[in-house]
Amino acid sequence: MNFRRIEWIFMMAFVVLDIFLVYMFVQTSSSDTSTKSSSDTATTVIREMRDDNISFSNPSSNEGTGYYIAGNNDSGLKQYLGQLTEQTPRLVTTSKLTSLLHTTMAVDKDHPQVDLDAFVKQATNVIHGDQYVYSAALSSSSDYVYVQKVADGEIMTGTGQLHLLVNKNHQLISYTQSYVNNVKTLREKAVTISEKKALVALYQYNQVSNNSRIVWGKLGYTRLLKLKDSSVYVPTWLFAVKSKNSANYSLHRINAFTGAAMKTGSTEAATEDASSESSTAGMIWQVAS
């Protein structure tokens, strides 16, 4: 047996192993440095925002997950109109209907969600009602908003929402509904940026001015791309911002995958996507472009 040859093979194996370990150490150190640098930058920007009199709650540093999803632009609500009773439904577009109740329904002033949940979950009242959940952030005392559940999140703009309209006597009188039909995930689940990183991006893209207040931040799905028959949705950080010199709120979007600011592609899309935000919380909402 050639012991010298065996000795040489072992020596080469150790050399290769040493090189590999050194490479992994450098990569890990580089990654740690990059992460630390990113964290330091975010902390610095957050401090700058405070210095600019921008008020907000401490944002979370936890990352999340989400999908690219697609759904039909035609809501498919038309084929289910026959199941609705004691109301007069009318399709406004292929993606939205409005309905006027024949008899108003009393809503508890202090605990409206209890009554409204019961109404929404009844199949003869609302089509696919069990696929919506209440959103306090988007609701006001006269417009209670329910958002459509999709994948592992919720649709936070007007293409998949239910608006229950309550009059000053605390009676439910009508509702409008939009629905994203035939929802499918397009890719494997991926990591989304944290609220803190999204807030930093909001500031760096000049989407929030000095002396303003960030009322809330939510992670949900909004439309990224509208095609002829379908639309693509992406996880999005939405921030409601109120300027010191305005009574209005504005809604700003940060792509939760890329960290890029999202702008409305057209007036038509802006109107459709923003319909849920108008009059929210008793205020006038404006979509940031």
Salt bridges, closest charged atoms under 4 A:
ASP40 OD2 - LYS36 NZ 3.24
ASP143 OD2 - HIS163 ND1 3.04
ASP152 OD2 - LYS189 NZ 3.81
GLU268 OE2 - LYS226 NZ 3.76
GLU272 OE1 - ARG223 NH2 3.50
GLU272 OE1 - LYS226 NZ 3.52
ASP273 OD1 - ARG223 NH2 3.39
